[in-house]
Amino acid sequence: MSNLTEKHCAPCHGGVAPLRGDGLRKLSAELPDWKVIDQHHLARTFAFKDFKTALEFVNRVGGVAEQEGHHPNICFTWGSAKIETYTHAIDGLSENDFILAAKIDEAFLQRKGA
């Protein structure tokens, strides 16, 4: 697991440029299951055996998001949950998005191990 899970999201009030180029490539390489969409947001769809399991995961993601103070877009249905994240204050990607994505991956792995 990436060392991103050891970090915490920092408040972003704008005034910084979204990640691009090497910085974006380096962080995205640490999360190969996530797709960088238009250099603007991260997206990943998680598969589950049923609605209940997807809902439990979504609730776990909600807890992680609250703890980090960084909130993704979540769309879930029977057997899947799609998560998208970007930093609204800069209308693009920041390290916070990668930290959150890594922690969501960790929550998914913990769910599978349970």
N, C-alpha and C positions, 0 to 999 in steps of 0.2 A: 504494500500500500504506500502511496505517496506520502511525503512528509507534509503535504498540504493539510492532512487531517490533524496535525499538531498545531496548526495556526488557527487564528480566529479572525472573522470578518471585522474590518475596521469601518467606522462610519465614513460614508462618502458624501460630500456636499457639493460635488461638482468641481469645476476648475482644473481638472486633470484630463488628459487625453485618454481615450479608450486604448486598450492594448492593440498593437498591430505588429506585424513583422516578426522578428526573432522572439520577442517576449511572448507573443501569442503562440507561436509554434512550440516554444519550450514548454509552456504550461499545458497546451493541448496534448503534447506527447505524453504527459504524465497521466492523462485520462483518456486512453484510447477508445473507450466505449461511448464517449460523448462526442457529438458532432458539433463543430463550429459552423454556424450558419451565417453566411454573409459577413463574417468578422464582427457580428453584432450580438449573437447570443449562443448559448450552449443548449443542446437538446439531447435527450435520451429517453427511449421508451423501455419500460421494464415490463416483463411478462409474468403473469401469475396464473395459478390453477383455477381461481374463481374470484368472484366479486369481493367476498369477505377478506381474502388475503390481500387483494389490491388496496382495499380500504384501510386495513391495518398498516400497510406500508405507507400510504398517503398520510395517515395520522402520525406515523413516526417521522416522516419528512417534515410535517408541520412543526413537530417538536424541535427538530434540528434547526429549522428556519427561525423559529422564535428565539432559540438559544443564541443563534448567531446574529440576529437582527437583520437578516438578509433573506428576502422572501421570493421564492420562485413562482412561476405560473405552473399550475398543476391541473391536468385534465385526466380523469380516470374513468374507466368503464369496466364492465365485466372482463376480468383477465388481463388488464393492462393499466399502466399509469405512465403518462407522458409528462416529463418535467422539462421546463425551459427556464433559463435564468440569464439575466443580464442586469447591469447596474443602471437603474433608471436615471440617476442624477447625471450620468455622462452619456446616456443613450448608447451604451456599448458595453464591452467586456472589461472587467477589472479583475485583479487577483481574487477579490471576494467571490466572484462567480465560480472560480476554480476551487477555492476552499470549500464552498458550499457543495459543489458537485462531488468532490472527494468524500465529504462527510455523508452525502446521500448514498454514494457507492458503499461506504462502510456500513450504513444502516441496512442496505440491501443484503450485504454479505452476512451481517449479524442475523437478519431475518431467516436467511437460508440455513444458517447453522443451528437455529433454534428448534 
